[in-house]
Amino acid sequence: MKHGELKKMSNQYIKIVEWSEEDNCYVGRCPELFGGGVHGKNEAEVYAQLCAAVADVIAARIKHDELPKPVKAAAYSGKFVLRIDPELHKALAIRAFKEGKSLNELCLDSLVAA
């Protein structure tokens, strides 16, 4: 597989680089493809290492037709059910009414602001 094709496929997968207080370094991971990760003191270097690791995993797994569908590529309906305490539900409905919004609008505004 060509480098450009691997890079294009790699870009479909979520890559996370974050500081770990516990490890005292940056940790890069791609939970869709593998459990472990890469680590180092320089965020940009960790990201570059992570991209290389993701490309390696894709190249290895595609040979065996074991490549999972990227989360970004999934189809989403725009709906999900959230179970909450009935008292919280009531409080949110009252708040939404006071603000002249539907409960859906209130919750959507809160999620977008988070």
C-alpha positions, 0 to 999 in steps of 0.5 A: 500500500502506498504511503499516501493511501495509508495516510488517508486511511490513518486520518480517518481514525481518532488520535489522542495526545494528552499530558499524563500527570501519572507518567509525567509525559505526553501519551498518544493513543488510538483507541479504535485500533490498539490498546497501548500507545506512545509516549514522550516529553514533546507533544509534536513528537508524540503525535508524529510517533502516534501517526506512524504507529497508526499507519503501521497497524493499518498496514498490518491489519488490512492484510488480514481484513481486520480493520475496524470501521472508524468511529468518524465514518459511522452514521449517526441519527442525531438522537440518543436516550439519556436516563436521568433522575426524575427530579432532575428531569423535572428541574430541567423541564421547569428551567427550560420553561422559564427560559422559553425553550423546549427541554431539547433546546435547553439540553442541546445548548448545554451540550454545545457549551460544554 
